[in-house]
Amino acid sequence: MVRVRVRTLQRVTVPPSLFPNASPAATHSHRVAAHFADNGTDCNVYLASGLDVYCIKMELKETGADAGKDGLLIPVDSEVVRAWQVEQCPHRAEIQGIALIPSSSDDGFFLGSVDAYGRFIVTSLNSDIPGSSYTAGPRDAGVGEGWWAGIVFNRNVPSLQAAVGRGFAKAVDVYDKDMHVRTLRTLQHPTCLTFLQGPLFDSGTILAVTEGPQLSIWDLRQAERGGCVQRMLGAFTGDSLNAIACSSEGLVAVGGAERVVMVMDPLKWTPRSRWTGCLKYEVTGLSFSAVDPGLIYVHGLDYEVVCAPWNREKTGGSNTPAFSFRGDSRWLGFDKCCDSDLFAGWSEAGTIYAGHVDGNADL
């Protein structure tokens, strides 16, 4: 296992002039996204509230991180470098999820945002060229009522392919840029989705969806069974799954209301590891570490964030955290970059936490 070092853990307060109060959204919505800026010296944290998306730019000074009571890291107070509202087409309903994907033509990013009815907008963050931003929506109205919706980009294909999940509609819509490709019909209300990566999924056509207590696997090239190639129980108690993550090796992790992180082997789709009681309250987000795939980030319904080994066989039967910290109130959103261990969280009190972790062989 690669040892990790917390280079910095900082916090800032969202300026009240930017927006006074955050909208509620679903408890497991993904309303935070982050990326490095200015060659890694700063980071941009995007927040979705109401009908708009906002950006907070903050410095990433290498301050280290001291541990306090129970080994929890103590964040360092910082200042907002700049704060602004992202210019994009307005949404018609509350935004439930946002996602970032690097641009293939330059060093910029595309930002995708989806509202409660499944209508999404993709905006180029550093281009004013006409056609660099677009919007699309589902072909059907679903049940006519909005709730959770999520968006995820496919990083395995050069085009801007995106999947949009709609909770009440029991549907996942797949788009190639702004063109609707197909709709996948789930058996239960979807709660999270991701495109699978790794050696077994080079085609970039495999999509994983959590729906109720089940994990379903979909092949976008297949027509039989509506595209569903595998379905398995991810929560043995029947509680809902809220989060899903895929490692660089192709392992798939799920977690939810029963406070268990289950890591599955994609060769046989059988459980490889179960981490029980990982948090005090239900799991709402998961992400494998890019520095060390043996570590996984877990955050919950309240204010906890834990980074710990998921495989007890390699740690002598222990899930002792590599590090952990707590926010000042429950999380409204939390995100970790796919290709690095830059993470950011947004609390109900209006505080943004940002940190950066790297490997350190000298530890």
VOLUM-276201 format. One line per 3 residues: number of its first residue (from 0); their letters; for each residue x, y, z of N, C-alpha, C. Coordinates in steps of 0.02 Angstrom, whole numbers, plus 50000, padded with zeros to 5 digits. Example, Ala and Ser with C-alpha at 12.3 -4.5 7.8 and 13.67 -1.06 7.14 Angstrom:
2
0 = AS = 50660 49716 50390 50615 49775 50390 50660 49835 50390  50642 49888 50354 50684 49947 50357 50645 50002 50394
# end
This chain:
363
0 = MVR = 50042 49940 50000 50000 50000 50000 50044 50062 50000  50027 50111 49958 50063 50174 49956 50041 50217 50016  50090 50243 50052 50073 50287 50107 50054 50356 50079
3 = VRV = 50007 50388 50111 49983 50452 50086 49999 50507 50135  50002 50567 50109 50016 50626 50149 49964 50679 50133  49934 50707 50184 49886 50761 50175 49926 50826 50168
6 = RTL = 49931 50851 50107 49969 50912 50095 49935 50974 50124  49869 50974 50121 49833 51032 50148 49760 51014 50159  49730 51045 50208 49657 51041 50220 49636 51110 50244
9 = QRV = 49599 51145 50201 49581 51214 50214 49506 51224 50212  49483 51278 50241 49412 51294 50239 49402 51369 50229  49350 51385 50193 49330 51455 50183 49254 51458 50190
12 = TVP = 49229 51518 50198 49157 51529 50203 49131 51559 50138  49076 51531 50114 49045 51558 50053 49022 51629 50066  49043 51677 50024 49021 51747 50035 48945 51752 50034
15 = PSL = 48914 51783 50084 48841 51789 50085 48813 51827 50025  48854 51870 49995 48831 51908 49937 48824 51865 49875  48857 51806 49875 48853 51762 49816 48784 51730 49812
18 = FPN = 48761 51699 49865 48692 51677 49872 48678 51668 49947  48620 51690 49971 48608 51692 50043 48601 51624 50076  48560 51580 50046 48546 51515 50077 48547 51462 50023
21 = ASP = 48571 51403 50042 48573 51347 49995 48505 51314 49989  48489 51291 49928 48427 51253 49918 48436 51183 49946  48382 51147 49962 48388 51083 49997 48413 51025 49954
24 = AAT = 48382 51013 49896 48397 50957 49852 48389 50890 49888  48402 50835 49853 48398 50768 49882 48459 50757 49927  48451 50714 49977 48506 50703 50025 48568 50672 49993
27 = HSH = 48560 50635 49938 48617 50603 49906 48634 50637 49840  48612 50699 49829 48628 50735 49768 48702 50753 49766  48729 50761 49706 48800 50776 49696 48806 50848 49671
30 = RVA = 48810 50896 49716 48808 50966 49697 48874 51003 49706  48928 50966 49709 48995 50996 49716 49041 50964 49665  49084 51004 49633 49136 50979 49588 49196 51025 49596
33 = AHF = 49256 50996 49586 49317 51035 49597 49371 51015 49548  49416 51062 49533 49475 51047 49492 49530 51096 49510  49592 51077 49493 49649 51121 49504 49646 51182 49458
36 = ADN = 49675 51236 49480 49679 51297 49440 49748 51328 49450  49770 51367 49400 49835 51403 49404 49892 51355 49420  49896 51301 49380 49951 51252 49386 49954 51219 49454
39 = GTD = 49897 51211 49485 49895 51174 49548 49903 51215 49611  49914 51281 49604 49921 51323 49663 49854 51342 49693  49801 51340 49652 49733 51355 49675 49687 51298 49655
42 = CNV = 49625 51303 49678 49574 51256 49655 49508 51294 49648  49469 51272 49599 49402 51299 49589 49351 51249 49614  49307 51271 49657 49254 51229 49685 49188 51255 49660
45 = YLA = 49150 51211 49626 49085 51230 49597 49029 51204 49643  48981 51248 49655 48924 51232 49698 48860 51245 49659  48812 51200 49667 48746 51209 49635 48694 51222 49689
48 = SGL = 48658 51277 49682 48605 51294 49729 48549 51327 49690  48488 51303 49701 48432 51331 49664 48438 51318 49590  48434 51371 49550 48436 51364 49477 48505 51379 49448
51 = DVY = 48554 51395 49490 48618 51419 49465 48677 51379 49493  48735 51388 49460 48798 51359 49482 48846 51415 49498  48882 51409 49553 48929 51460 49575 48999 51429 49581
54 = CIK = 49049 51471 49578 49119 51448 49583 49155 51488 49637  49191 51452 49679 49234 51481 49731 49306 51462 49715  49348 51512 49707 49419 51499 49696 49457 51510 49761
57 = MEL = 49497 51460 49781 49534 51465 49843 49605 51438 49834  49651 51464 49874 49721 51443 49869 49730 51374 49900  49781 51339 49874 49799 51273 49902 49870 51276 49929
60 = KET = 49879 51313 49982 49945 51317 50013 49961 51251 50048  50024 51231 50042 50045 51168 50074 50056 51181 50149  50002 51176 50186 50003 51190 50257 50012 51128 50300
63 = GAD = 50004 51068 50269 50002 51009 50310 49936 51005 50347  49929 50957 50391 49866 50950 50428 49881 50918 50496  49863 50953 50548 49873 50928 50616 49812 50887 50637
66 = AGK = 49824 50837 50678 49770 50795 50704 49750 50818 50773  49685 50817 50786 49660 50836 50851 49631 50777 50888  49575 50787 50922 49543 50734 50961 49521 50677 50915
69 = DGL = 49533 50615 50938 49516 50555 50901 49551 50551 50833  49606 50587 50825 49644 50584 50763 49613 50622 50705  49561 50661 50718 49528 50699 50665 49572 50758 50643
72 = LIP = 49578 50768 50577 49618 50823 50552 49584 50889 50566  49625 50940 50579 49600 51007 50594 49611 51051 50532  49559 51075 50501 49567 51117 50441 49596 51186 50459
75 = VDS = 49633 51215 50411 49662 51281 50420 49617 51332 50386  49604 51387 50421 49562 51440 50392 49600 51474 50335  49563 51486 50280 49591 51518 50222 49544 51573 50198
78 = EVV = 49560 51603 50140 49520 51657 50114 49499 51641 50042  49442 51670 50023 49417 51662 49955 49457 51708 49909  49486 51680 49856 49522 51721 49807 49473 51758 49762
81 = RAW = 49421 51721 49740 49371 51750 49696 49309 51707 49699  49251 51738 49691 49187 51702 49691 49143 51733 49637  49110 51689 49598 49067 51715 49545 49014 51663 49526
84 = QVE = 48964 51687 49490 48911 51644 49464 48930 51621 49394  48926 51557 49381 48943 51530 49316 48891 51551 49265  48913 51579 49209 48867 51601 49157 48847 51541 49115
87 = QCP = 48783 51526 49116 48757 51471 49076 48682 51482 49066  48653 51440 49024 48581 51444 49014 48546 51429 49080  48493 51465 49096 48460 51454 49161 48421 51389 49163
90 = HRA = 48423 51356 49220 48381 51297 49231 48311 51319 49250  48264 51273 49240 48194 51287 49256 48173 51257 49323  48215 51214 49351 48201 51182 49415 48266 51177 49454
93 = EIQ = 48261 51157 49517 48320 51153 49560 48372 51104 49532  48434 51125 49532 48489 51082 49509 48502 51028 49561  48506 50966 49538 48517 50909 49582 48587 50880 49577
96 = GIA = 48622 50893 49523 48688 50864 49515 48730 50902 49464  48796 50903 49475 48843 50932 49428 48901 50885 49419  48937 50892 49363 48995 50850 49349 49042 50888 49303
99 = LIP = 49107 50874 49309 49159 50905 49268 49192 50853 49224  49213 50873 49164 49254 50830 49121 49305 50874 49085  49368 50853 49081 49418 50894 49045 49402 50900 48971
102 = SSS = 49419 50957 48943 49410 50968 48871 49467 50935 48834  49451 50902 48778 49503 50868 48739 49542 50916 48695  49516 50977 48684 49548 51024 48639 49594 51074 48674
105 = DDG = 49584 51085 48738 49626 51132 48775 49632 51109 48847  49655 51153 48890 49664 51137 48960 49603 51153 49003  49548 51167 48971 49488 51187 49007 49445 51128 49027
108 = FFL = 49385 51144 49050 49338 51094 49073 49268 51109 49047  49228 51056 49042 49157 51063 49030 49121 51048 49096  49070 51088 49110 49029 51079 49170 48960 51057 49149
111 = GSV = 48937 51000 49175 48870 50977 49163 48827 50985 49225  48767 51009 49217 48720 51017 49273 48652 50990 49253  48618 50957 49299 48553 50927 49284 48504 50948 49338
114 = DAY = 48442 50963 49317 48391 50984 49365 48347 50926 49385  48298 50939 49426 48256 50887 49457 48214 50849 49406  48207 50875 49345 48166 50842 49294 48208 50808 49241
117 = GRF = 48274 50808 49249 48318 50774 49202 48341 50817 49144  48326 50881 49143 48351 50925 49091 48422 50947 49110  48469 50940 49064 48538 50955 49081 48568 51007 49035
120 = IVT = 48618 51041 49061 48654 51093 49024 48729 51079 49030  48765 51082 48974 48837 51074 48974 48868 51140 48952  48913 51166 48992 48943 51232 48981 49018 51227 48978
123 = SLN = 49049 51257 48927 49121 51262 48923 49144 51317 48971  49189 51301 49016 49208 51349 49069 49260 51400 49047  49291 51390 48990 49342 51438 48968 49338 51452 48894
126 = SDI = 49277 51455 48867 49269 51468 48795 49204 51505 48783  49208 51556 48741 49149 51594 48720 49129 51577 48649  49155 51522 48623 49140 51502 48554 49068 51477 48550
129 = PGS = 49028 51502 48501 48959 51477 48493 48958 51402 48482  48913 51368 48515 48908 51296 48509 48948 51258 48561  48988 51294 48601 49028 51260 48652 48985 51241 48712
132 = SYT = 48925 51269 48717 48878 51251 48769 48813 51228 48738  48779 51182 48771 48717 51156 48743 48673 51129 48799  48611 51116 48782 48563 51090 48830 48520 51036 48797
135 = AGP = 48496 50990 48836 48452 50937 48811 48410 50912 48868  48358 50875 48851 48313 50849 48903 48282 50784 48882  48249 50751 48929 48218 50685 48915 48161 50691 48865
138 = RDA = 48148 50637 48830 48095 50636 48780 48026 50627 48811  48024 50599 48871 47961 50589 48906 47961 50630 48969  47901 50643 48995 47894 50684 49054 47900 50645 49119
141 = GVG = 47909 50579 49114 47913 50537 49173 47847 50538 49211  47850 50547 49276 47789 50550 49317 47765 50622 49326  47801 50669 49297 47781 50739 49302 47800 50773 49366
144 = EGW = 47841 50741 49407 47862 50769 49470 47938 50763 49476  47970 50815 49500 48043 50815 49504 48068 50788 49570  48128 50758 49567 48162 50733 49627 48236 50728 49611
147 = WAG = 48269 50677 49636 48340 50669 49623 48353 50658 49548  48407 50687 49525 48433 50675 49458 48509 50679 49462  48543 50640 49422 48616 50640 49422 48644 50638 49352
150 = IVF = 48703 50666 49344 48736 50666 49279 48808 50640 49287  48830 50601 49238 48899 50576 49239 48923 50574 49167  48986 50594 49155 49016 50593 49089 49056 50529 49080
153 = NRN = 49060 50507 49017 49100 50448 48999 49170 50471 48979  49219 50459 49022 49288 50480 49008 49324 50432 48961  49293 50377 48942 49325 50327 48900 49316 50340 48826
156 = VPS = 49274 50387 48807 49261 50402 48737 49277 50475 48724  49299 50492 48662 49319 50562 48648 49260 50610 48645  49201 50586 48626 49144 50631 48622 49115 50644 48692
159 = LQA = 49075 50696 48697 49044 50713 48761 48983 50670 48772  48995 50607 48790 48940 50561 48805 48923 50566 48879  48859 50572 48893 48837 50581 48962 48777 50536 48976
162 = AVG = 48771 50516 49039 48712 50478 49062 48678 50519 49116  48612 50524 49111 48573 50563 49159 48521 50518 49191  48525 50511 49257 48476 50470 49293 48420 50512 49321
165 = RGF = 48359 50485 49318 48300 50520 49345 48266 50475 49395  48262 50497 49458 48239 50454 49512 48167 50432 49505  48120 50479 49505 48049 50461 49503 48030 50427 49437
168 = AKA = 48064 50445 49383 48047 50417 49317 48072 50346 49308  48116 50322 49354 48147 50256 49347 48179 50248 49278  48221 50297 49261 48251 50298 49194 48321 50327 49197
171 = VDV = 48363 50304 49150 48429 50332 49138 48433 50348 49064  48442 50412 49047 48447 50434 48978 48520 50442 48958  48538 50416 48899 48606 50420 48874 48607 50468 48815
174 = YDK = 48655 50514 48817 48661 50566 48765 48731 50565 48736  48735 50578 48670 48798 50592 48637 48797 50667 48620  48832 50706 48660 48825 50778 48660 48753 50795 48674
177 = DMH = 48717 50830 48629 48647 50848 48643 48597 50801 48609  48622 50746 48579 48579 50699 48544 48560 50641 48590  48496 50629 48599 48473 50573 48641 48486 50507 48605
180 = VRT = 48521 50461 48639 48540 50397 48609 48490 50342 48628  48478 50333 48692 48431 50283 48715 48412 50296 48788  48359 50263 48810 48336 50268 48879 48337 50198 48910
183 = LRT = 48369 50192 48967 48371 50129 49004 48318 50132 49059  48277 50080 49064 48222 50079 49113 48243 50035 49173  48248 50066 49231 48267 50030 49291 48206 50002 49326
186 = LQH = 48216 49950 49367 48160 49920 49404 48139 49962 49464  48188 49995 49495 48173 50037 49553 48201 50107 49540  48190 50152 49588 48213 50221 49579 48290 50223 49580
189 = PTC = 48322 50247 49527 48395 50253 49529 48418 50307 49577  48475 50297 49608 48502 50344 49657 48572 50368 49641  48609 50331 49600 48677 50351 49582 48698 50311 49520
192 = LTF = 48744 50338 49481 48766 50304 49420 48837 50325 49403  48872 50281 49366 48940 50296 49344 48958 50250 49286  49000 50275 49241 49029 50233 49189 49088 50195 49219
195 = LQG = 49093 50131 49205 49146 50090 49232 49210 50098 49191  49267 50096 49225 49331 50102 49194 49376 50045 49216  49436 50043 49187 49482 49989 49204 49495 49942 49147
198 = PLF = 49538 49893 49156 49557 49848 49101 49498 49809 49072  49447 49794 49111 49391 49755 49087 49339 49798 49050  49346 49864 49054 49294 49907 49027 49324 49959 48979
201 = DSG = 49371 49938 48937 49403 49984 48890 49355 50010 48838  49301 49973 48825 49253 49994 48774 49216 50057 48793  49212 50070 48857 49177 50131 48880 49103 50128 48873
204 = TIL = 49074 50069 48869 49002 50063 48858 48965 50033 48917  48999 50021 48972 48969 49989 49030 48951 50041 49083  48888 50041 49102 48862 50089 49151 48837 50052 49212
207 = AVT = 48854 50076 49271 48830 50046 49333 48781 50094 49366  48726 50066 49391 48672 50107 49421 48651 50074 49487  48645 50115 49539 48615 50090 49601 48541 50108 49600
210 = EGP = 48499 50058 49615 48427 50068 49615 48398 50028 49674  48372 50064 49724 48350 50030 49784 48409 49995 49816  48401 49932 49837 48457 49894 49867 48499 49858 49814
213 = QLS = 48485 49867 49751 48518 49830 49698 48569 49871 49660  48618 49836 49631 48666 49865 49584 48653 49833 49517  48640 49873 49466 48628 49847 49399 48683 49871 49352
216 = IWD = 48703 49826 49306 48755 49840 49258 48724 49840 49188  48739 49892 49149 48708 49901 49084 48761 49907 49030  48750 49872 48974 48794 49878 48916 48757 49917 48862
219 = LRQ = 48783 49975 48845 48749 50019 48798 48746 49991 48727  48786 49939 48713 48784 49908 48647 48732 49854 48641  48704 49832 48697 48658 49775 48697 48585 49798 48698
222 = AER = 48544 49762 48661 48472 49777 48658 48431 49729 48700  48454 49667 48708 48417 49618 48747 48411 49640 48820  48353 49625 48849 48339 49642 48920 48347 49717 48932
225 = GGC = 48337 49756 48881 48342 49828 48888 48412 49854 48898  48461 49810 48890 48531 49829 48899 48560 49806 48966  48519 49780 49010 48543 49758 49076 48577 49690 49070
228 = VQR = 48640 49686 49090 48678 49624 49084 48690 49591 49151  48680 49627 49205 48691 49598 49272 48651 49637 49323  48625 49601 49372 48589 49633 49427 48603 49593 49490
231 = MLG = 48622 49628 49544 48640 49593 49605 48619 49635 49665  48614 49602 49722 48595 49635 49784 48656 49667 49816  48654 49732 49827 48710 49767 49857 48700 49783 49930
234 = AFT = 48638 49780 49953 48622 49792 50024 48579 49734 50048  48608 49690 50089 48573 49629 50109 48513 49643 50154  48511 49701 50186 48455 49718 50229 48396 49746 50190
237 = GDS = 48406 49759 50126 48353 49788 50086 48351 49864 50087  48398 49895 50124 48401 49968 50126 48427 49995 50060  48414 50058 50047 48432 50089 49984 48507 50101 49980
240 = LNA = 48535 50091 49920 48603 50111 49905 48602 50183 49880  48652 50222 49902 48655 50293 49883 48716 50311 49843  48767 50268 49842 48831 50288 49813 48863 50230 49776
243 = IAC = 48903 50247 49726 48939 50198 49687 49005 50228 49665  49058 50187 49660 49123 50210 49638 49158 50154 49601  49202 50172 49555 49241 50123 49517 49315 50142 49522
246 = SSE = 49357 50093 49536 49429 50105 49543 49463 50100 49475  49526 50120 49472 49564 50115 49410 49576 50043 49390  49569 49996 49437 49576 49925 49423 49511 49893 49402
249 = GLV = 49456 49930 49403 49392 49904 49383 49348 49879 49439  49371 49883 49501 49330 49862 49558 49273 49912 49568  49215 49886 49589 49156 49927 49598 49136 49926 49672
252 = AVG = 49126 49984 49701 49105 49990 49771 49037 50023 49775  48996 49999 49821 48930 50029 49833 48920 50038 49908  48878 50086 49926 48862 50098 49996 48797 50135 50002
255 = GAE = 48767 50133 50061 48703 50165 50070 48680 50168 50141  48614 50156 50150 48582 50167 50215 48605 50118 50268  48628 50059 50250 48649 50010 50301 48720 50022 50325
258 = RVV = 48753 50075 50302 48820 50096 50326 48873 50043 50312  48868 50011 50255 48916 49960 50234 48944 49979 50166  49010 49975 50159 49042 49983 50094 49059 49914 50068
261 = MVM = 49028 49895 50012 49040 49830 49982 49079 49840 49917  49136 49807 49911 49177 49809 49851 49169 49744 49813  49152 49749 49749 49137 49690 49708 49190 49679 49655
264 = DPL = 49202 49614 49642 49248 49593 49590 49209 49590 49524  49227 49628 49472 49189 49628 49410 49195 49565 49368  49243 49521 49385 49249 49459 49347 49190 49412 49359
267 = KWT = 49169 49407 49422 49113 49363 49439 49055 49401 49471  49064 49466 49482 49014 49507 49515 48994 49477 49583  49045 49461 49621 49036 49435 49689 49071 49482 49738
270 = PRS = 49048 49486 49800 49080 49531 49849 49152 49510 49863  49196 49558 49860 49266 49546 49875 49283 49570 49945  49247 49620 49969 49259 49646 50036 49197 49682 50060
273 = RWT = 49185 49678 50127 49130 49715 50158 49157 49752 50219  49147 49817 50218 49168 49859 50274 49105 49883 50310  49090 49853 50367 49028 49868 50403 49039 49924 50453
276 = GCL = 48987 49963 50465 48991 50016 50515 49043 50068 50499  49051 50085 50435 49104 50131 50415 49091 50202 50439  49028 50221 50445 49009 50287 50469 48954 50282 50521
279 = KYE = 48941 50337 50555 48888 50338 50605 48819 50338 50572  48814 50374 50516 48751 50377 50479 48761 50350 50409  48708 50347 50370 48710 50313 50305 48760 50346 50257
282 = VTG = 48787 50305 50213 48836 50327 50163 48800 50364 50107  48827 50422 50087 48798 50459 50031 48848 50471 49975  48912 50452 49985 48961 50461 49932 49022 50417 49941
285 = LSF = 49050 50393 49885 49109 50350 49885 49156 50372 49829  49221 50362 49839 49270 50375 49787 49335 50340 49804  49361 50300 49757 49426 50268 49767 49482 50320 49761
288 = SAV = 49534 50311 49800 49591 50356 49797 49629 50346 49732  49650 50401 49701 49691 50397 49640 49764 50386 49658  49784 50405 49718 49853 50395 49741 49864 50322 49759
291 = DPG = 49817 50292 49795 49821 50223 49818 49753 50191 49810  49742 50149 49759 49677 50117 49748 49654 50073 49806  49699 50059 49853 49680 50020 49912 49643 50061 49963
294 = LIY = 49639 50127 49953 49603 50172 49998 49539 50195 49964  49489 50209 50005 49426 50233 49979 49401 50290 50024  49375 50342 49992 49345 50398 50027 49271 50384 50038
297 = VHG = 49247 50394 50099 49177 50383 50116 49151 50444 50153  49095 50471 50130 49063 50525 50168 48990 50508 50177  48961 50537 50230 48894 50516 50250 48843 50571 50253
300 = LDY = 48787 50554 50282 48730 50599 50286 48742 50658 50333  48789 50649 50380 48802 50705 50426 48864 50744 50404  48918 50743 50444 48976 50785 50428 49041 50745 50425
303 = EVV = 49037 50679 50421 49097 50637 50422 49127 50628 50353  49194 50625 50350 49232 50603 50292 49288 50558 50317  49292 50498 50288 49342 50449 50308 49379 50424 50247
306 = CAP = 49445 50421 50250 49485 50389 50198 49521 50330 50230  49503 50270 50209 49528 50210 50244 49537 50153 50194  49577 50102 50211 49583 50043 50168 49518 50003 50167
309 = WNR = 49498 49981 50108 49436 49943 50103 49447 49868 50109  49508 49844 50099 49522 49772 50099 49555 49752 50166  49517 49721 50209 49544 49701 50274 49597 49647 50269
312 = EKT = 49597 49608 50216 49645 49554 50209 49717 49581 50205  49724 49642 50180 49791 49671 50172 49811 49714 50231  49766 49723 50278 49781 49766 50336 49774 49729 50402
315 = GGS = 49773 49662 50400 49767 49624 50461 49698 49627 50492  49647 49636 50451 49578 49636 50476 49555 49703 50503  49590 49757 50486 49573 49823 50513 49557 49871 50457
318 = NTP = 49509 49916 50470 49494 49971 50424 49513 50038 50456  49570 50038 50492 49593 50099 50524 49604 50153 50472  49572 50211 50481 49577 50264 50429 49648 50289 50419
321 = AFS = 49664 50304 50356 49726 50341 50342 49720 50412 50368  49661 50440 50362 49645 50504 50393 49570 50514 50391  49545 50560 50431 49474 50577 50431 49466 50647 50458
324 = FRG = 49410 50678 50442 49394 50743 50469 49319 50753 50468  49296 50806 50500 49225 50821 50504 49213 50894 50485  49156 50905 50453 49135 50973 50438 49099 51003 50498
327 = DSR = 49079 51066 50491 49044 51099 50546 48969 51087 50545  48944 51055 50493 48873 51036 50488 48867 50985 50432  48808 50961 50420 48800 50907 50371 48821 50929 50301
330 = WLG = 48842 50880 50262 48866 50895 50194 48808 50907 50147  48813 50960 50108 48767 50972 50052 48795 50942 49988  48859 50928 49988 48892 50898 49930 48965 50886 49945
333 = FDK = 48993 50836 49912 49064 50819 49920 49088 50788 49855  49150 50805 49836 49177 50780 49773 49252 50768 49779  49275 50715 49745 49347 50702 49738 49363 50694 49664
336 = CCD = 49416 50725 49641 49434 50721 49571 49450 50649 49551  49437 50633 49488 49448 50564 49464 49522 50548 49458  49563 50596 49435 49633 50582 49421 49681 50607 49474
339 = SDL = 49656 50631 49530 49699 50653 49585 49659 50650 49650  49693 50660 49705 49659 50660 49770 49647 50732 49795  49622 50773 49750 49595 50838 49768 49522 50829 49785
342 = FAG = 49502 50851 49845 49432 50842 49865 49405 50907 49893  49339 50914 49890 49306 50974 49915 49237 50955 49941  49218 50987 49996 49152 50976 50025 49119 51042 50042
345 = WSE = 49053 51042 50041 49013 51102 50055 48964 51085 50110  48968 51121 50165 48925 51105 50223 48864 51150 50225  48815 51129 50264 48752 51166 50270 48763 51235 50301
348 = AGT = 48816 51244 50339 48830 51308 50370 48862 51358 50322  48874 51336 50259 48904 51380 50210 48979 51380 50209  49010 51327 50234 49083 51320 50236 49106 51272 50182
351 = IYA = 49159 51290 50147 49189 51246 50097 49255 51219 50125  49263 51153 50122 49324 51119 50142 49358 51092 50080  49422 51106 50072 49460 51081 50016 49526 51053 50040
354 = GHV = 49546 50997 50012 49609 50965 50032 49642 50931 49974  49706 50917 49982 49745 50882 49931 49790 50831 49964  49788 50770 49938 49826 50714 49965 49871 50687 49910
357 = DGN = 49933 50670 49927 49977 50638 49879 50015 50582 49913  50053 50544 49873 50092 50489 49900 50158 50515 49928  50182 50481 49980 50245 50501 50011 50280 50438 50035
360 = ADL = 50331 50418 49999 50367 50356 50016 50409 50364 50079  50419 50426 50101 50462 50437 50159 50424 50430 50225  50357 50426 50222 50318 50422 50284 50327 50355 50318
# end
